[in-house]
Amino acid sequence: MKSTTSTLTSIATLRRTTCVAMIAITSLFTVAAFGKSEATDRKPLTVAELKTIYLDCDRRATDRSLSSSEVGACSVVYEELKKRAFDGDFDKFHAWSRTQDNVKRAAR
């Protein structure tokens, strides 16, 4: 069993990573919306990072209502993840998502 300190450190790290990723996604989304080219020198998020962020979005949406900016950022992550990891196929994405739900239930 993890110690409380270890658990809190893990949560803080995940939140920090999620925050950085959300800022990166929001800035890329904003740059794309306004046609600026500053985003060309930024490294895109990996599929693994997108999955982590998506699952965090899903967990937060289950726990509470998301703000409109959170909903927007999570939607961008969902679309990018579906496109890059599942060839844009909702059924493939949904099947993966359900396996993650089963993992969460098993961990309880």
C-alpha positions in Angstrom: 0.0 0.0 0.0 1.3 3.4 -0.9 2.2 5.9 1.8 0.1 9.1 2.0 3.2 11.1 1.1 3.8 8.9 -2.0 0.2 9.2 -3.0 0.1 13.0 -2.6 3.4 13.3 -4.6 1.9 11.2 -7.4 -1.2 13.3 -7.5 0.8 16.5 -7.5 3.0 15.2 -10.3 -0.1 14.2 -12.4 -1.8 17.5 -11.8 1.4 19.4 -12.7 1.8 17.3 -15.9 -1.9 17.8 -16.8 -1.7 21.6 -16.2 1.4 21.9 -18.5 -0.3 19.7 -21.1 -3.6 21.7 -20.9 -1.6 25.0 -21.3 0.3 23.5 -24.3 -2.9 22.3 -25.9 -4.8 25.5 -25.3 -1.9 27.6 -26.7 -1.7 25.3 -29.8 -5.5 25.6 -30.2 -5.3 29.4 -29.8 -2.4 29.7 -32.2 -4.2 27.5 -34.8 -7.4 29.6 -34.4 -5.5 32.8 -35.1 -3.2 31.5 -37.8 0.1 32.3 -36.0 3.1 30.2 -36.7 4.7 30.1 -33.2 3.4 26.5 -32.7 5.7 25.1 -35.4 8.7 25.0 -33.0 6.8 23.2 -30.2 7.0 19.4 -29.8 3.5 17.8 -30.1 2.2 15.7 -27.2 2.8 11.9 -27.5 -0.1 9.5 -27.7 0.7 8.3 -24.2 0.5 11.9 -22.9 -2.8 12.4 -24.7 -4.1 9.2 -23.1 -3.1 10.3 -19.7 -4.7 13.8 -20.2 -7.9 12.3 -21.6 -8.2 9.9 -18.7 -7.7 12.7 -16.2 -10.3 14.7 -18.1 -12.7 11.8 -17.8 -12.0 11.3 -14.1 -12.5 15.0 -13.4 -15.7 15.1 -15.4 -17.0 12.2 -13.4 -16.1 13.9 -10.1 -17.4 17.4 -10.8 -18.6 19.8 -13.5 -15.9 21.1 -15.8 -15.5 24.7 -16.6 -16.0 25.7 -20.3 -12.3 26.1 -20.8 -11.7 22.6 -19.4 -14.4 21.2 -21.6 -12.8 22.9 -24.6 -9.3 21.6 -23.8 -10.6 18.1 -23.0 -12.5 18.1 -26.3 -9.3 19.0 -28.2 -7.4 16.2 -26.4 -10.2 13.7 -27.3 -10.2 14.6 -31.0 -6.5 14.5 -31.3 -6.2 11.2 -29.4 -9.0 9.6 -31.5 -7.3 10.8 -34.7 -3.7 9.8 -33.8 -4.2 6.6 -31.7 -7.4 5.2 -33.2 -7.3 6.4 -36.9 -10.3 8.6 -36.2 -12.5 5.5 -35.4 -14.9 6.2 -32.5 -15.5 2.4 -32.0 -11.8 1.7 -31.5 -11.5 4.7 -29.2 -14.6 3.6 -27.3 -13.3 0.0 -26.9 -10.0 1.3 -25.5 -11.9 3.7 -23.2 -14.0 0.8 -21.8 -10.9 -1.2 -21.0 -9.6 1.8 -19.0 -12.9 1.8 -17.1 -12.4 -1.9 -16.3 -8.8 -1.1 -15.1 -10.2 1.6 -12.8 -12.8 -0.7 -11.3 -10.3 -3.4 -10.7 -8.0 -1.0 -8.9 -10.6 -0.1 -6.4 
